[in-house]
Amino acid sequence: MRLRIVTHVEHPELRGKLPDLWPEFMHHDEVVSSFWPQLYEVYPDFQLWVLDGRRLVGYACTLPVVWDGVPQPNGVDWAVTEGPGGMPTTLCAIVAGLVPQYRGHGISAVVLGRMTKLAAAHGLDSMIAPVRPLWKERYPLTPIERYVDWRREDELLYDPWLRTHERLGAELLAAAPSSMTVTGTREQWEEWTSLQFPEDGEYVVPGALAPVRFEGGTGTYVEPNVWMRHPIEEPQPF
Ligand SMILES: CC(C)(COP(=O)(O)OP(=O)(O)OC[C@H]1O[C@@H](n2cnc3c(N)ncnc32)[C@H](O)[C@@H]1OP(=O)(O)O)[C@@H](O)C(=O)NCCC(=O)NCCS
């Protein structure tokens, strides 16, 4: 494996070349979707592409934000609405993803390391992340506030993605119970999920970390994430 991490400034032609890594409904948080192009247009040096040789295998997005030290419940939505503007203090990791064949090899630790270097290079004080816990999908009925406390016998966090962050020295700050919100009509949800939602009520949907609730024919999904904070190493003097 010849792993390289480059910025969007260096390789803008890579945008749009990765296969979709997400369940379709995840693309329909309106707050996030309307901000997304700005990540690449306004903050291109904060967006990363992961390559194995010349093969594109993953990506990561970060955003410099003004943060007062309070982890907001609406994690990702907060980051893209209230985060930008003013003199940034902190780097906020928005997302990281690898194509399936490249998962489980520790590559994400390298990507997170590169993100914290990015923060240091821009003089930011720490890196925060509304982390999407990988295995919460298996426990959609468990409140996120309970799930974040789950640990294995070796005391490490139960969730593998939260665990990776913790191993790198990140501190678990708080749950972000309403990190993203996706709302759609019954027809839209049926198209996004290939399921049927014949009546109002709560449904467990593959890929969703909490149930989708239908009321009056409108389905709402509120995605829970977990705020974590990575320390930043001071840049080495020349
Ligand atoms: C989340 C993600 C970036 C993690 O990257 P990664 O390089 O696979 O992470 P790691 O190799 O450090 O694995 C982390 C842990 O998950 C486990 N794991 C991850 N992917 C796995 C897989 N496909 N099969 C088995 N275990 C896996 C690893 O064993 C490890 O656990 P450990 O503490 O027991 O070693 C990657 O799984 C991914 O792209 N997932 C889909 C997108 C996503 O959910 N992103 C996160 C939200 S922003």
Ligand as a Chemical Component Dictionary entry (heavy atoms), coordinates in Angstrom:
data_LIG
# 
_chem_comp.id                   LIG 
_chem_comp.type                 NON-POLYMER 
_chem_comp.pdbx_formal_charge   0 
_chem_comp.three_letter_code    LIG 
# 
loop_
_chem_comp_atom.comp_id 
_chem_comp_atom.atom_id 
_chem_comp_atom.alt_atom_id 
_chem_comp_atom.type_symbol 
_chem_comp_atom.charge 
_chem_comp_atom.model_Cartn_x 
_chem_comp_atom.model_Cartn_y 
_chem_comp_atom.model_Cartn_z 
_chem_comp_atom.pdbx_ordinal 
LIG C1  C1  C 0 -15.058 5.032  10.152 1  
LIG C2  C2  C 0 -13.888 4.641  9.252  2  
LIG C3  C3  C 0 -13.332 5.881  8.584  3  
LIG C4  C4  C 0 -12.825 4.018  10.170 4  
LIG O1  O1  O 0 -11.681 3.806  9.401  5  
LIG P1  P1  P 0 -10.756 2.504  9.560  6  
LIG O2  O2  O 0 -9.427  2.832  8.968  7  
LIG O3  O3  O 0 -11.494 1.346  9.072  8  
LIG O4  O4  O 0 -10.567 2.422  11.122 9  
LIG P2  P2  P 0 -9.675  1.411  11.890 10 
LIG O5  O5  O 0 -8.935  0.515  10.936 11 
LIG O6  O6  O 0 -8.861  2.194  12.866 12 
LIG O7  O7  O 0 -10.731 0.604  12.633 13 
LIG C5  C5  C 0 -11.331 1.107  13.737 14 
LIG C6  C6  C 0 -11.917 -0.011 14.500 15 
LIG O8  O8  O 0 -13.030 -0.508 13.762 16 
LIG C7  C7  C 0 -12.840 -1.858 13.402 17 
LIG N1  N1  N 0 -13.241 -1.944 11.993 18 
LIG C8  C8  C 0 -13.354 -0.928 11.145 19 
LIG N2  N2  N 0 -13.773 -1.360 9.956  20 
LIG C9  C9  C 0 -13.910 -2.656 10.055 21 
LIG C10 C10 C 0 -14.299 -3.654 9.155  22 
LIG N3  N3  N 0 -14.670 -3.383 7.906  23 
LIG N4  N4  N 0 -14.312 -4.896 9.584  24 
LIG C11 C11 C 0 -13.968 -5.170 10.846 25 
LIG N5  N5  N 0 -13.590 -4.259 11.749 26 
LIG C12 C12 C 0 -13.563 -3.023 11.356 27 
LIG C13 C13 C 0 -11.368 -2.122 13.575 28 
LIG O9  O9  O 0 -11.146 -3.455 13.959 29 
LIG C14 C14 C 0 -10.983 -1.174 14.696 30 
LIG O10 O10 O 0 -11.296 -1.709 15.937 31 
LIG P3  P3  P 0 -10.159 -2.108 17.011 32 
LIG O11 O11 O 0 -10.168 -0.991 17.997 33 
LIG O12 O12 O 0 -10.674 -3.349 17.574 34 
LIG O13 O13 O 0 -8.859  -2.221 16.289 35 
LIG C15 C15 C 0 -14.327 3.618  8.192  36 
LIG O14 O14 O 0 -14.792 2.473  8.840  37 
LIG C16 C16 C 0 -15.404 4.145  7.249  38 
LIG O15 O15 O 0 -15.092 4.770  6.252  39 
LIG N6  N6  N 0 -16.704 3.885  7.554  40 
LIG C17 C17 C 0 -17.817 4.342  6.742  41 
LIG C18 C18 C 0 -18.014 5.838  6.825  42 
LIG C19 C19 C 0 -18.211 6.281  8.264  43 
LIG O16 O16 O 0 -19.052 5.790  8.984  44 
LIG N7  N7  N 0 -17.414 7.261  8.684  45 
LIG C20 C20 C 0 -17.446 7.752  10.047 46 
LIG C21 C21 C 0 -18.387 8.853  10.217 47 
LIG S1  S1  S 0 -17.690 10.411 9.858  48 
# 
loop_
_chem_comp_bond.comp_id 
_chem_comp_bond.atom_id_1 
_chem_comp_bond.atom_id_2 
_chem_comp_bond.value_order 
_chem_comp_bond.pdbx_ordinal 
LIG C1  C2  SING 1  
LIG C2  C3  SING 2  
LIG C2  C4  SING 3  
LIG C2  C15 SING 4  
LIG C4  O1  SING 5  
LIG O1  P1  SING 6  
LIG P1  O2  DOUB 7  
LIG P1  O3  SING 8  
LIG P1  O4  SING 9  
LIG O4  P2  SING 10 
LIG P2  O5  DOUB 11 
LIG P2  O6  SING 12 
LIG P2  O7  SING 13 
LIG O7  C5  SING 14 
LIG C5  C6  SING 15 
LIG C6  O8  SING 16 
LIG C6  C14 SING 17 
LIG O8  C7  SING 18 
LIG C7  N1  SING 19 
LIG C7  C13 SING 20 
LIG N1  C8  SING 21 
LIG N1  C12 SING 22 
LIG C8  N2  DOUB 23 
LIG N2  C9  SING 24 
LIG C9  C10 SING 25 
LIG C9  C12 DOUB 26 
LIG C10 N3  SING 27 
LIG C10 N4  DOUB 28 
LIG N4  C11 SING 29 
LIG C11 N5  DOUB 30 
LIG N5  C12 SING 31 
LIG C13 O9  SING 32 
LIG C13 C14 SING 33 
LIG C14 O10 SING 34 
LIG O10 P3  SING 35 
LIG P3  O11 DOUB 36 
LIG P3  O12 SING 37 
LIG P3  O13 SING 38 
LIG C15 O14 SING 39 
LIG C15 C16 SING 40 
LIG C16 O15 DOUB 41 
LIG C16 N6  SING 42 
LIG N6  C17 SING 43 
LIG C17 C18 SING 44 
LIG C18 C19 SING 45 
LIG C19 O16 DOUB 46 
LIG C19 N7  SING 47 
LIG N7  C20 SING 48 
LIG C20 C21 SING 49 
LIG C21 S1  SING 50 
# 
